[in-house]
Amino acid sequence: MSSYKVKFIPDGKEVEVAANTKLIEAAKKAGVYVNSLCGGQGACGKCKVQITRGKVESDTHAIGFFSKEEIKNGYALACQTEVIDDLEVFIPPESRIEEEQILIDESVVDYSKPEKLSVARVASDPLSFFEPLSQKIYLELPAPTSEDNISDIDRIIRGVRKKLRYQSFEISLHCLQGLSAKLRNNNWKITATIVKHGDIWRITQIEPGDTSDNNYGVAIDVGTTTIVAQLVHLKTGKVIGVEGSHNLQAHYGEDVISRIVFSCGRGKGLNALHESVVENINSLIKNLCETKGVDIEDITSIVAAGNTTMSHLFLGLVPCSIRLDPYVPTAHVFPQILAGEINININPDGVLETIADVASYVGGDIVAGVLATGIADKPETKILIDVGTNGEIAMGNNDWMVCCSASAGPAFEGGGISCGMRATLGAIERIEIINDKLKYKSIGRAKPRGICGSGMIDCVYEFVRNKIIDQQGHFNLSTKHERLIETDDEPGYIIAFSNETETGKDLTIKESDISNLIRSKGAVFAAIKSLVDYVGMGFDEVDTFFVAGGFGNYLNIPKAIAIGLLPDIDPEKIKFVGNSSLMGARMALLSSHAFDRTVEIAKMMTNIELSTYLPFMDEYVASLFLPHTEKRLFPSVDYWQE
Amino acid sequence: MSSYKVKFIPDGKEVEVAANTKLIEAAKKAGVYVNSLCGGQGACGKCKVQITRGKVESDTHAIGFFSKEEIKNGYALACQTEVIDDLEVFIPPESRIEEEQILIDESVVDYSKPEKLSVARVASDPLSFFEPLSQKIYLELPAPTSEDNISDIDRIIRGVRKKLRYQSFEISLHCLQGLSAKLRNNNWKITATIVKHGDIWRITQIEPGDTSDNNYGVAIDVGTTTIVAQLVHLKTGKVIGVEGSHNLQAHYGEDVISRIVFSCGRGKGLNALHESVVENINSLIKNLCETKGVDIEDITSIVAAGNTTMSHLFLGLVPCSIRLDPYVPTAHVFPQILAGEINININPDGVLETIADVASYVGGDIVAGVLATGIADKPETKILIDVGTNGEIAMGNNDWMVCCSASAGPAFEGGGISCGMRATLGAIERIEIINDKLKYKSIGRAKPRGICGSGMIDCVYEFVRNKIIDQQGHFNLSTKHERLIETDDEPGYIIAFSNETETGKDLTIKESDISNLIRSKGAVFAAIKSLVDYVGMGFDEVDTFFVAGGFGNYLNIPKAIAIGLLPDIDPEKIKFVGNSSLMGARMALLSSHAFDRTVEIAKMMTNIELSTYLPFMDEYVASLFLPHTEKRLFPSVDYWQE
């Protein structure tokens, strides 16, 4: 089979691929990230590229995504185009995935970071127990005598018991093999690695001498968009380093639904998605180890948290039934495995725990967030909101927990918005209209390439406050303005003129974009309202609203309230918690009690399936208004009173 | 490197080996079994072969083992001879290992073999619980609905819980992978394989449809000399078939001590021994499956019992410290492993349990024997005696258990006896002297090749009863007899004349042979006596003496008492229990309660280390007499009263 060279501009990366390889695959192979929302189905038009040299074979169905000029200039969809020649391919700015602002985590609860294993335990707060999932215990054992001739492994277990209070141990065979010489050649001074597995501790490794300082774990947030790994020193609890990267699965689809579709289609879809995330994590861990000077063999445990679909793909489990009524996943609670079982490279005996899910659309990331925010451990009622493509909401206290998820659509992540984009370089993230003058700020102060979620919220807020749109989101066409135009068949408003933008085209918000954002914010608010109503409470009875996730940190709270995304409560009660999923995973890594707690939390959370919960639809319809059809719910919002 | 052909006579098997290969290795490769007691050290002289064609290179140190005639006829020790030419090698009868009478097992306790899992459980007798280590449970699950949308694996666990009473389950990752489609493609009708692991049940396999009939286990007695495997249908408890073979490790040494020495010497001794027993077991299982028409993938569990050294070699554990004071093994309780971890070929998720040991010289075979005979479950005090190279004795009841082991030497297995041999074809196993006429019976009624343990006991008994020897075992040289001769420097007694034997030489018992047997029987009796004294009891207070092992079944009880091997009690109290190790292993395979019981039994047994127990030496010296120096201990023995 013949092969061709494909060079990607502006990166300059070149790759050789077989004839008829899809261009998007070639880009992946070259390490060039091309946008895709639909998973390569030719349905989203986000992977537009320009063929600047050479011939290609393109699916003509994709032609509807292009203007005449684009067709003339050799534009094509990377996912619908096959390589049949040596090529030079230009990735236009709007199709590129640039470095994103990846959220690490930020403490909201005081989680103890004791310097020693012998830290006092606070019985009233199980999360304060510092007992990592995997521990290295240094032992100086007495040599056997006729009076004390218990077996080698019993001697080790007795030694561990003297240092810790655990009772039940088991040992792997390969750890027993060679144990005899290891003990005798090292004068009975060895370090045992013990790993909690259910109710017992497994002895997984015996090292000569004292290696108890060389024990590390990794906490991982397996996000749909980004994957973040934190390297933690398990003897002290210290975070040694953190690395994040785009989820390589984005090549196969932007959101969980398109990835499920991809993995359940013909071919090895599941394998490709599974291997992508494994590749992601291996490279994060490798980088962390290299930059921090840590031996990868000294990593003995991993705790990962992700939504239900991500957890399934991560572990190689078939996710197909997650998106089909009645939304049944393969598992909610996942087995502890050897990291090597899914080819994650750490110590060969290193284990991997995946935080348990609640339901098909309320995953381990939310459970980890509930753990991290301590919601399930205090008597006050609190809410955790995590808004991405799905809005997930958990509510409760140490007595009860309910949760739900609503499909918010991709608007908050730049999807479904004609000039929408993720919060990466060149995305407009702030907009203000003062005295009829529009000002914006783009990420990295680069030439605007599009508008991201927080920019859209600002935009809608400024439009409605300035009466550019009405409370239903329709443009007020009676006011003439140089920015207000009618593009194609619907009106729009120019945010940045062609001479200001990187693409050289006007950056315009259309009426349908506003409509999409209103649907998204309506879905999230209706979900929160439904959950609060379901338990018979009012917003004022909620002690704290935690806002988690990448979206949270860049959100302007008053504006989010003013468009009706968040309830109209004291902004002081709203707290950004950053990457609470990662924080929860780290807590579970550092405290096996906290890990056990995640399973309890997952089991105590009652999921309200909104798609079959009748009041939700009414709430949703009532929320498709700025800020809401029921004025009394938003007393502080004043723009509509004029 | 050049290679040569070696043909073994009389088998006619031919093999090609590299130059300088040891002849004993060539024999092993050809599948020809040559005797060896010392592990190829050139120290026992048991591997004599005759080079009938071709040249060899022999170690001249071995020359002391040969008569002039043998040297002239090309005799050499197979372990001290290297192949440097194409050869024809004759294995003389006395050097051959022939098919032995391998003991299967024979019920002594009524162990329930219920036809169904739903059998009534008898709370008073934990051993009667029929709950195999691995079970296949057929499930017809309801398809999920909106009201019943638990995860796939929770649905399976709920289904299993409805059928059984177990609470805790875990599942392997690879069983979760693909589960989704397996359930949906088979209309929610599947069979789950569950395996007990400690306090939880592991779901290890999901098969489409009802496969609950296709579930087998293997019980294995890993003996020093022979290995026996029993194929058991786990749904009904029925024994489907049984196969035994010589332990291939015999190539490297006949007894446990020489195998420990071999495995702890230079080179890959441990590997070779470990792989030998694995090869043994794989071929037994393969034969059983082929002859019984069972799919090897349907074998889901194995329980093996062996002495401490054999268990270590079987699992690939370093046995060196077992023979060094203070006699500390790597482990007494062994982890459950996947059979595949040591390359045993059954179902890839099939597990292997090894019965726990008590001490370095009281192993899992004795624990299994105690389980099988029910000693530890009834109030009456009983004794189990297992005599091979070591004599192991366990004594007790449901309240306490003590045990010990004494090195009996190899006399009972034909070792240390000039014309001794194992109980194989041509071994004299019965001797009677009536009216001065000696009659013998050989195994298979073949021409005599040597004398085995039971023959030696008969021999000593007949000698002392007929005053051919005195009570110290010295020949009474004053009585002249055609059979009584003085060979070399010591007297002897011809059992079979040269014209009757296969070797064409006289088969003679020497005074030193008698002396060896007296030392062996003395050690065993002294051990029994020490144990009974240790707990402050008399022989008459013992309810039953179980005699186990290959030796047991061919033993003439009155004669064994008369020479002072067994205590002088009512012969009715002495019961042969056959291969109680295999029977115990099968019970543990069929009842996880019985398996748990073996761990409890091993822990409740107090080992009396005779080598440091002072009264034992006195008992031993007192026992070096026929039947014993203390007449009152053997009131029924009358030959010395004349």
HADDOCK unambig.tbl for C-alpha pairs under 7 A between the chains (distance, minus, plus):
assign (segid A and resid 144 and name CA) (segid B and resid 326 and name CA) 6.78 0.50 0.50
assign (segid A and resid 145 and name CA) (segid B and resid 326 and name CA) 5.59 0.50 0.50
assign (segid A and resid 146 and name CA) (segid B and resid 326 and name CA) 4.87 0.50 0.50
assign (segid A and resid 149 and name CA) (segid B and resid 326 and name CA) 6.15 0.50 0.50
assign (segid A and resid 149 and name CA) (segid B and resid 328 and name CA) 5.71 0.50 0.50
assign (segid A and resid 150 and name CA) (segid B and resid 328 and name CA) 6.49 0.50 0.50
assign (segid A and resid 151 and name CA) (segid B and resid 328 and name CA) 5.33 0.50 0.50
assign (segid A and resid 151 and name CA) (segid B and resid 329 and name CA) 5.19 0.50 0.50
assign (segid A and resid 151 and name CA) (segid B and resid 330 and name CA) 5.40 0.50 0.50
assign (segid A and resid 151 and name CA) (segid B and resid 331 and name CA) 5.06 0.50 0.50
assign (segid A and resid 151 and name CA) (segid B and resid 332 and name CA) 6.30 0.50 0.50
assign (segid A and resid 152 and name CA) (segid B and resid 328 and name CA) 6.87 0.50 0.50
assign (segid A and resid 152 and name CA) (segid B and resid 329 and name CA) 6.42 0.50 0.50
assign (segid A and resid 152 and name CA) (segid B and resid 330 and name CA) 4.69 0.50 0.50
assign (segid A and resid 152 and name CA) (segid B and resid 331 and name CA) 6.04 0.50 0.50
assign (segid A and resid 153 and name CA) (segid B and resid 330 and name CA) 6.09 0.50 0.50
assign (segid A and resid 153 and name CA) (segid B and resid 331 and name CA) 5.60 0.50 0.50
assign (segid A and resid 170 and name CA) (segid B and resid 335 and name CA) 6.68 0.50 0.50
assign (segid A and resid 171 and name CA) (segid B and resid 335 and name CA) 6.21 0.50 0.50
assign (segid A and resid 172 and name CA) (segid B and resid 335 and name CA) 6.58 0.50 0.50
assign (segid A and resid 173 and name CA) (segid B and resid 335 and name CA) 6.54 0.50 0.50
assign (segid A and resid 173 and name CA) (segid B and resid 337 and name CA) 6.91 0.50 0.50
assign (segid A and resid 176 and name CA) (segid B and resid 317 and name CA) 6.61 0.50 0.50
assign (segid A and resid 177 and name CA) (segid B and resid 316 and name CA) 6.22 0.50 0.50
assign (segid A and resid 177 and name CA) (segid B and resid 317 and name CA) 4.76 0.50 0.50
assign (segid A and resid 177 and name CA) (segid B and resid 318 and name CA) 6.65 0.50 0.50
assign (segid A and resid 178 and name CA) (segid B and resid 317 and name CA) 6.54 0.50 0.50
assign (segid A and resid 178 and name CA) (segid B and resid 318 and name CA) 6.13 0.50 0.50
assign (segid A and resid 179 and name CA) (segid B and resid 330 and name CA) 6.96 0.50 0.50
assign (segid A and resid 180 and name CA) (segid B and resid 318 and name CA) 6.18 0.50 0.50
assign (segid A and resid 180 and name CA) (segid B and resid 330 and name CA) 5.90 0.50 0.50
assign (segid A and resid 316 and name CA) (segid B and resid 177 and name CA) 6.20 0.50 0.50
assign (segid A and resid 317 and name CA) (segid B and resid 176 and name CA) 6.59 0.50 0.50
assign (segid A and resid 317 and name CA) (segid B and resid 177 and name CA) 4.74 0.50 0.50
assign (segid A and resid 317 and name CA) (segid B and resid 178 and name CA) 6.54 0.50 0.50
assign (segid A and resid 318 and name CA) (segid B and resid 177 and name CA) 6.64 0.50 0.50
assign (segid A and resid 318 and name CA) (segid B and resid 178 and name CA) 6.12 0.50 0.50
assign (segid A and resid 318 and name CA) (segid B and resid 180 and name CA) 6.17 0.50 0.50
assign (segid A and resid 326 and name CA) (segid B and resid 144 and name CA) 6.77 0.50 0.50
assign (segid A and resid 326 and name CA) (segid B and resid 145 and name CA) 5.58 0.50 0.50
assign (segid A and resid 326 and name CA) (segid B and resid 146 and name CA) 4.87 0.50 0.50
assign (segid A and resid 326 and name CA) (segid B and resid 149 and name CA) 6.15 0.50 0.50
assign (segid A and resid 328 and name CA) (segid B and resid 149 and name CA) 5.71 0.50 0.50
assign (segid A and resid 328 and name CA) (segid B and resid 150 and name CA) 6.47 0.50 0.50
assign (segid A and resid 328 and name CA) (segid B and resid 151 and name CA) 5.32 0.50 0.50
assign (segid A and resid 328 and name CA) (segid B and resid 152 and name CA) 6.86 0.50 0.50
assign (segid A and resid 329 and name CA) (segid B and resid 151 and name CA) 5.16 0.50 0.50
assign (segid A and resid 329 and name CA) (segid B and resid 152 and name CA) 6.40 0.50 0.50
assign (segid A and resid 330 and name CA) (segid B and resid 151 and name CA) 5.39 0.50 0.50
assign (segid A and resid 330 and name CA) (segid B and resid 152 and name CA) 4.69 0.50 0.50
assign (segid A and resid 330 and name CA) (segid B and resid 153 and name CA) 6.07 0.50 0.50
assign (segid A and resid 330 and name CA) (segid B and resid 179 and name CA) 6.97 0.50 0.50
assign (segid A and resid 330 and name CA) (segid B and resid 180 and name CA) 5.91 0.50 0.50
assign (segid A and resid 331 and name CA) (segid B and resid 151 and name CA) 5.05 0.50 0.50
assign (segid A and resid 331 and name CA) (segid B and resid 152 and name CA) 6.05 0.50 0.50
assign (segid A and resid 331 and name CA) (segid B and resid 153 and name CA) 5.58 0.50 0.50
assign (segid A and resid 332 and name CA) (segid B and resid 151 and name CA) 6.30 0.50 0.50
assign (segid A and resid 335 and name CA) (segid B and resid 170 and name CA) 6.69 0.50 0.50
assign (segid A and resid 335 and name CA) (segid B and resid 171 and name CA) 6.23 0.50 0.50
assign (segid A and resid 335 and name CA) (segid B and resid 172 and name CA) 6.59 0.50 0.50
assign (segid A and resid 335 and name CA) (segid B and resid 173 and name CA) 6.54 0.50 0.50
assign (segid A and resid 337 and name CA) (segid B and resid 173 and name CA) 6.95 0.50 0.50
